[in-house]
Amino acid sequence: MIGIGNRPPEEELFDKKPIEPIANYPNGKGDPQMIMNGIDQNTKAQKINRLVLSRTAIVELLRVESPSKIWVRLTNHIADDTLTFKEPFDLKPKESFKIGEYAIAPYQARTFRRCLIEDIRRDNNNETIVDILFIDDALKYTVKPECLCEMDEHYMFFPWQAIQISLFQLFPRDFNLKGVQPRQKWSKETCDNLREVLEQFEFLRVEAVLSSVVFNDYSRATPCHIFGIENYMELETGSDILDLLLSTGNLPITRIPLYDAAKHQFFAVERSPSDEEQILTIHRGIPEEWKMTKKPVLLGKEATLSSDIQDWDPELCQIPAFTEDDLKSFADENNDILFSVEGICTKSPSRWYARPILKTCDEEEAEDGDENEIEDDPVKWMINGNEELLSAAEQLDTYYSVSENRKPLTHEEIKNLLAKSKDVFAVCAVNEDKSAYTGEWQRVQILKCETFAEVLFLDSGGCDMVLTSSLYRIHEQHCRYLPKCLQLSIHGLASGINSSRNGIFKSSECEMFRSALKVDVPLVINLEDIQLAKSQMDVEKSGIFNKNVFFVRDMRSYDEDESFMDYLKSRGLVEDEKAPVEWL
């Protein structure tokens, strides 16, 4: 949170009473702290951040309230799939209501979406009614409280899909920036004309205007220049909405040239008396015979385990660890093992990941000749290894994409098992970037669990912090095969400026290592030059803190004869036979 240019007083930078604060600002002293999404463990307050435009974007129009408040949505939004809830889905009626809380409510027949509770009041019959705003669609309704359901915290980590913007440089007529005038409002005629102008276009191009002040309020609309686009052939041009509105007739509006969004002002709308809102049928309660997902049987201390429960018991569902004996099955006649490096997961010489692969030949080639004579084709070997990984990922996706096969693994269960020094394995729903290559559902080992869980991806490599709500019990059938990816650490080399042998390297050394480690050619490691960490103390000394780490003291690229270790030493790393631990 900073001011750009001439820094204004702190009370301007951070509103005294923001309607929807972005950050906590501690009494004018210290740094502001971002308010995180989800449920605050201390206050139980709910928070869902909004998308804030900072540049040009192509959007679709959702709703027009006034020139000061226009609701739009990015064309690549996720409201229609990820944030739409259809049966079978577990609905839990909301028992208590507070203004500012979130819920899910009927959006269409037998379809629910996320909403914000804006007001709670009484109707003409003295019955409680609730005003809600669908935060992904910008639609407002008055509903009966009986139709509102609890929102799982998992869905609080997706920002509002509806974005609030304001038409820049437009003011009510006779408004004077320097003078003092009565509180002015937008006329109903102005709002209606703006709505008619905007609805002519299939898409809008909005250009966010830069501000010299960063305001601590999500509810403040982003001032924008707005252009109407009739089709994708004119994305770079479009019709200036402000010019069109000013040319529509004698509206009580005026243009005031401004260049700083900090000076933009917002105005309310003239309201006319209206009748009591009509409550739609779908907003009177939960649909009859709504289909729920099948509930998993949770294990109690005195429970007698049936075979079905045992198949999902995290204490019993253990994925075997990769051992040195398992590596021997990948070795050739020279005891060399090929590895396919997971470059995107590589962090440093003490923390990188690779998958052992086999020198394979096609079945057709084997039928035509001696199957022991394998064609020297490292690219094909890497492709075959990758196809094996994708085949396993497809099986996981097929199984866990069925809602009945997803059994929650609670935060408390994870912490209790880790406190007992138990290994905890699960399946994790991963983000789009990772799932595009190795599947949406992946096997993980849970290493730590606080507010978030730190997990190790057993088949695709790498560690990450994830929501505990994205973790589910793993079925016994998916624990029968070894992890496909190993955690590796360089042995015998230390940082050029680090003599403590603790596996820590300079950022420049890490970048050099990542650049030199090839991902398109197999890595060759001899069995004598790779060994599993002998103890947990060895793992901790390596600077990795994950279990089942393999140390590597020599290796080379398949297309080169030079030792990769010699290359690293020529680039500044220091030879140290005891770094990070003794080689046994």
Beta strands, then each sheet from edge to edge (+ up, - down):
strand 1: 23-24
strand 2: 33-34
strand 3: 38-39
strand 4: 46-47
strand 5: 56-66
strand 6: 69-74
strand 7: 84-86
strand 8: 102-108
strand 9: 111-122
strand 10: 128-134
strand 11: 139-143
strand 12: 162-167
strand 13: 170-172
strand 14: 185-186
strand 15: 203-208
strand 16: 222-229
strand 17: 239-240
strand 18: 253-255
strand 19: 268-269
strand 20: 336-341
strand 21: 352-357
strand 22: 424-429
strand 23: 441-449
strand 24: 453-457
strand 25: 463-466
strand 26: 471-472
strand 27: 486-490
strand 28: 493-494
strand 29: 523-526
strand 30: 530-532
strand 31: 549-552
strand 32: 556-557
strand 33: 574-575
sheet 1: 1+ 2-
sheet 2: 3+ 4-
sheet 3: 17+ 16- 12- 6+ 5- 15+
sheet 4: 7+ 9- 8+
sheet 5: 7+ 9- 10+ 11-
sheet 6: 13+ 18-
sheet 7: 14+ 19+
sheet 8: 30+ 31- 27- 21+ 20- 29+ 32-
sheet 9: 25+ 24- 23+ 22- 26+
sheet 10: 28+ 33-
end
